[in-house]
Amino acid sequence: MTESWRCFVAVPIGETLREALVDAVERWRARPDLDGLRWSNPGGWHVTLAFLGAVEADAIPDIRASIADVAAASQPLELEAGRVGGFPSARRARVAWYGVADPDGALAEVAARLRDALGLDAVAPFRPHLTLGRARGEPVDLSAWREAADEPSGILEVTGVELMRSHLGRGPARYEIIGSMPLGAPAHV
């Protein structure tokens, strides 16, 4: 019996955007209306393109090869980032997010091709974002924060994708990169 790994494909956000968001989150932590959030670890911020769930460790080489093929056929992107919100809604949020604009759907197309290559079904419309925090218990009303947030604007430079393994347990999830594939480069795995 082989070991099972919890995996996903993501875009790293880059240090410039990460630093700007770290500063913003420090300001937001002082807001009483956001006390119900458990803020995520900035080191783990990413934009998920495809969630694989539990996969057999033996399948990782084939998964990595499929991802590399899609990455090689995709071009690098520069996308604007800068709005905040909540899922499923700002008024009853379980997740606080920072959004990425994808006006022509180029990143959504990469995500769709990854899902197809990996045999995954689309469970919801693709909305590029990174998770800033999660509700500790009851949903949190993020409407005032969303209206007044002084969120940093920035650029998400999508130059590659990463196959990630998440380790769950006590404390926040830990992420391990098990493959990095550049966009627009020949696939060498």
C-alpha positions as a Markdown table, in Angstrom:
| # | Residue | x | y | z |
|---|---|---|---|---|
| 1 | Met | 0.0 | 0.0 | 0.0 |
| 2 | Thr | 1.4 | 3.4 | -1.0 |
| 3 | Glu | 1.3 | 6.6 | 1.0 |
| 4 | Ser | -1.4 | 9.2 | 0.1 |
| 5 | Trp | -0.4 | 12.9 | -0.2 |
| 6 | Arg | -2.8 | 15.9 | -0.2 |
| 7 | Cys | -1.7 | 18.0 | -3.2 |
| 8 | Phe | -2.6 | 21.1 | -5.2 |
| 9 | Val | -1.2 | 23.2 | -8.0 |
| 10 | Ala | -0.5 | 26.9 | -7.2 |
| 11 | Val | 1.1 | 30.1 | -8.4 |
| 12 | Pro | 3.6 | 31.6 | -5.9 |
| 13 | Ile | 2.8 | 35.3 | -5.2 |
| 14 | Gly | 6.3 | 36.7 | -5.1 |
| 15 | Glu | 8.1 | 38.6 | -2.3 |
| 16 | Thr | 7.1 | 42.2 | -3.3 |
| 17 | Leu | 3.4 | 41.4 | -3.2 |
| 18 | Arg | 3.8 | 39.2 | 0.0 |
| 19 | Glu | 5.6 | 42.0 | 1.8 |
| 20 | Ala | 2.9 | 44.6 | 0.9 |
| 21 | Leu | 0.2 | 42.2 | 2.1 |
| 22 | Val | 2.0 | 41.4 | 5.4 |
| 23 | Asp | 2.1 | 45.1 | 6.1 |
| 24 | Ala | -1.7 | 45.4 | 5.3 |
| 25 | Val | -2.6 | 42.4 | 7.4 |
| 26 | Glu | -0.7 | 43.9 | 10.4 |
| 27 | Arg | -3.0 | 47.0 | 10.1 |
| 28 | Trp | -6.1 | 44.9 | 9.6 |
| 29 | Arg | -5.4 | 42.7 | 12.7 |
| 30 | Ala | -6.2 | 45.8 | 14.9 |
| 31 | Arg | -9.8 | 46.1 | 13.4 |
| 32 | Pro | -12.4 | 44.9 | 16.0 |
| 33 | Asp | -14.7 | 43.7 | 13.2 |
| 34 | Leu | -12.0 | 41.2 | 12.1 |
| 35 | Asp | -11.5 | 39.6 | 15.5 |
| 36 | Gly | -13.3 | 36.5 | 14.3 |
| 37 | Leu | -10.6 | 35.7 | 11.7 |
| 38 | Arg | -7.7 | 33.4 | 12.2 |
| 39 | Trp | -5.1 | 34.9 | 9.8 |
| 40 | Ser | -3.1 | 32.6 | 7.6 |
| 41 | Asn | 0.6 | 32.3 | 7.6 |
| 42 | Pro | 2.1 | 34.7 | 5.0 |
| 43 | Gly | 4.8 | 32.1 | 4.0 |
| 44 | Gly | 2.0 | 29.9 | 2.7 |
| 45 | Trp | 0.1 | 32.5 | 0.6 |
| 46 | His | -0.4 | 31.3 | -3.0 |
| 47 | Val | -3.1 | 31.3 | -5.7 |
| 48 | Thr | -4.5 | 27.8 | -6.1 |
| 49 | Leu | -5.1 | 26.7 | -9.7 |
| 50 | Ala | -6.2 | 23.1 | -9.1 |
| 51 | Phe | -6.8 | 21.0 | -6.0 |
| 52 | Leu | -6.0 | 17.4 | -6.4 |
| 53 | Gly | -6.9 | 16.2 | -2.9 |
| 54 | Ala | -5.4 | 12.9 | -1.8 |
| 55 | Val | -3.2 | 11.3 | -4.4 |
| 56 | Glu | -1.0 | 8.2 | -4.2 |
| 57 | Ala | 2.7 | 9.1 | -3.8 |
| 58 | Asp | 3.6 | 6.7 | -6.6 |
| 59 | Ala | 1.5 | 8.9 | -9.0 |
| 60 | Ile | 3.5 | 12.1 | -8.3 |
| 61 | Pro | 6.0 | 11.6 | -11.3 |
| 62 | Asp | 3.1 | 11.3 | -13.8 |
| 63 | Ile | 1.2 | 14.2 | -12.1 |
| 64 | Arg | 4.3 | 16.4 | -12.3 |
| 65 | Ala | 4.8 | 15.5 | -16.0 |
| 66 | Ser | 1.2 | 16.5 | -16.8 |
| 67 | Ile | 1.6 | 19.8 | -15.0 |
| 68 | Ala | 4.9 | 20.4 | -16.8 |
| 69 | Asp | 3.2 | 19.8 | -20.2 |
| 70 | Val | 0.5 | 22.4 | -19.4 |
| 71 | Ala | 3.1 | 24.9 | -18.1 |
| 72 | Ala | 5.3 | 24.5 | -21.1 |
| 73 | Ala | 2.3 | 25.3 | -23.4 |
| 74 | Ser | 1.3 | 28.4 | -21.3 |
| 75 | Gln | 2.8 | 31.9 | -21.5 |
| 76 | Pro | 3.8 | 34.0 | -18.5 |
| 77 | Leu | 1.3 | 36.5 | -17.3 |
| 78 | Glu | 1.2 | 39.7 | -15.3 |
| 79 | Leu | -2.1 | 40.2 | -13.5 |
| 80 | Glu | -3.3 | 43.1 | -11.3 |
| 81 | Ala | -4.1 | 42.3 | -7.7 |
| 82 | Gly | -5.7 | 44.4 | -5.1 |
| 83 | Arg | -9.2 | 43.8 | -3.9 |
| 84 | Val | -10.4 | 42.0 | -0.7 |
| 85 | Gly | -13.6 | 40.0 | 0.0 |
| 86 | Gly | -15.1 | 36.9 | 1.5 |
| 87 | Phe | -16.4 | 33.5 | 0.6 |
| 88 | Pro | -19.2 | 32.6 | 0.4 |
| 89 | Ser | -20.1 | 36.3 | 0.8 |
| 90 | Ala | -18.7 | 39.4 | 2.5 |
| 91 | Arg | -21.6 | 39.5 | 5.0 |
| 92 | Arg | -21.2 | 35.8 | 6.0 |
| 93 | Ala | -17.6 | 35.0 | 5.3 |
| 94 | Arg | -15.8 | 31.9 | 6.3 |
| 95 | Val | -12.8 | 32.9 | 4.2 |
| 96 | Ala | -11.2 | 36.4 | 3.8 |
| 97 | Trp | -9.4 | 36.7 | 0.5 |
| 98 | Tyr | -7.2 | 39.0 | -1.6 |
| 99 | Gly | -8.2 | 38.9 | -5.2 |
| 100 | Val | -6.4 | 38.8 | -8.5 |
| 101 | Ala | -7.9 | 40.3 | -11.7 |
| 102 | Asp | -8.0 | 38.0 | -14.7 |
| 103 | Pro | -9.9 | 40.2 | -17.2 |
| 104 | Asp | -9.2 | 38.1 | -20.3 |
| 105 | Gly | -9.4 | 34.7 | -18.5 |
| 106 | Ala | -5.8 | 33.8 | -19.2 |
| 107 | Leu | -5.2 | 32.4 | -15.7 |
| 108 | Ala | -8.6 | 30.7 | -15.7 |
| 109 | Glu | -7.6 | 29.0 | -19.0 |
| 110 | Val | -4.3 | 27.7 | -17.4 |
| 111 | Ala | -6.3 | 26.4 | -14.4 |
| 112 | Ala | -8.9 | 24.7 | -16.8 |
| 113 | Arg | -6.1 | 23.0 | -18.8 |
| 114 | Leu | -4.5 | 21.8 | -15.6 |
| 115 | Arg | -7.8 | 20.4 | -14.3 |
| 116 | Asp | -8.3 | 18.6 | -17.7 |
| 117 | Ala | -4.7 | 17.2 | -17.8 |
| 118 | Leu | -5.1 | 15.9 | -14.2 |
| 119 | Gly | -8.6 | 14.5 | -14.8 |
| 120 | Leu | -10.2 | 16.9 | -12.3 |
| 121 | Asp | -13.8 | 18.2 | -12.4 |
| 122 | Ala | -14.4 | 21.9 | -12.0 |
| 123 | Val | -16.3 | 22.1 | -8.7 |
| 124 | Ala | -16.9 | 25.9 | -8.8 |
| 125 | Pro | -16.1 | 28.8 | -11.0 |
| 126 | Phe | -12.4 | 29.7 | -10.9 |
| 127 | Arg | -11.8 | 32.9 | -8.9 |
| 128 | Pro | -8.1 | 33.7 | -8.5 |
| 129 | His | -7.4 | 34.7 | -5.0 |
| 130 | Leu | -5.2 | 34.0 | -2.0 |
| 131 | Thr | -6.6 | 33.1 | 1.4 |
| 132 | Leu | -5.8 | 35.7 | 4.0 |
| 133 | Gly | -7.7 | 34.2 | 6.9 |
| 134 | Arg | -10.6 | 31.9 | 7.9 |
| 135 | Ala | -13.4 | 32.4 | 10.4 |
| 136 | Arg | -12.6 | 31.0 | 13.8 |
| 137 | Gly | -16.2 | 29.9 | 14.3 |
| 138 | Glu | -19.3 | 31.7 | 13.1 |
| 139 | Pro | -19.1 | 33.5 | 9.8 |
| 140 | Val | -17.6 | 37.0 | 9.9 |
| 141 | Asp | -19.2 | 40.1 | 8.4 |
| 142 | Leu | -16.4 | 41.6 | 6.3 |
| 143 | Ser | -18.6 | 44.2 | 4.6 |
| 144 | Ala | -17.2 | 47.3 | 6.4 |
| 145 | Trp | -13.6 | 46.0 | 5.9 |
| 146 | Arg | -14.3 | 45.4 | 2.2 |
| 147 | Glu | -15.7 | 48.9 | 1.7 |
| 148 | Ala | -12.9 | 50.6 | 3.7 |
| 149 | Ala | -9.9 | 48.3 | 3.2 |
| 150 | Asp | -6.7 | 50.0 | 2.3 |
| 151 | Glu | -5.6 | 46.9 | 0.4 |
| 152 | Pro | -2.3 | 47.2 | -1.4 |
| 153 | Ser | -2.4 | 47.0 | -5.2 |
| 154 | Gly | 0.2 | 44.9 | -6.8 |
| 155 | Ile | 1.1 | 42.7 | -9.7 |
| 156 | Leu | 1.0 | 38.9 | -9.6 |
| 157 | Glu | 3.7 | 37.7 | -12.0 |
| 158 | Val | 2.8 | 34.3 | -13.1 |
| 159 | Thr | 6.0 | 32.8 | -14.4 |
| 160 | Gly | 5.5 | 29.3 | -13.2 |
| 161 | Val | 3.4 | 26.9 | -11.2 |
| 162 | Glu | 4.2 | 24.6 | -8.3 |
| 163 | Leu | 3.0 | 21.2 | -7.3 |
| 164 | Met | 2.4 | 21.5 | -3.6 |
| 165 | Arg | 1.9 | 19.0 | -0.8 |
| 166 | Ser | 0.0 | 20.2 | 2.2 |
| 167 | His | 0.7 | 18.8 | 5.7 |
| 168 | Leu | -2.2 | 19.2 | 8.0 |
| 169 | Gly | -2.3 | 18.7 | 11.8 |
| 170 | Arg | -1.8 | 21.0 | 14.8 |
| 171 | Gly | -1.5 | 24.6 | 13.8 |
| 172 | Pro | -1.6 | 26.1 | 10.4 |
| 173 | Ala | -1.1 | 23.9 | 7.3 |
| 174 | Arg | 2.5 | 23.5 | 6.1 |
| 175 | Tyr | 3.2 | 23.5 | 2.4 |
| 176 | Glu | 6.0 | 21.6 | 0.7 |
| 177 | Ile | 7.0 | 22.3 | -3.0 |
| 178 | Ile | 7.4 | 19.0 | -4.7 |
| 179 | Gly | 7.7 | 20.4 | -8.2 |
| 180 | Ser | 8.2 | 23.8 | -9.9 |
| 181 | Met | 7.4 | 24.2 | -13.6 |
| 182 | Pro | 8.1 | 27.4 | -15.5 |
| 183 | Leu | 5.5 | 28.7 | -18.0 |
| 184 | Gly | 6.5 | 28.7 | -21.6 |
| 185 | Ala | 9.6 | 26.6 | -21.1 |
| 186 | Pro | 10.1 | 23.1 | -22.6 |
| 187 | Ala | 8.9 | 20.4 | -20.1 |
| 188 | His | 11.8 | 18.7 | -18.3 |
| 189 | Val | 10.6 | 16.9 | -15.3 |
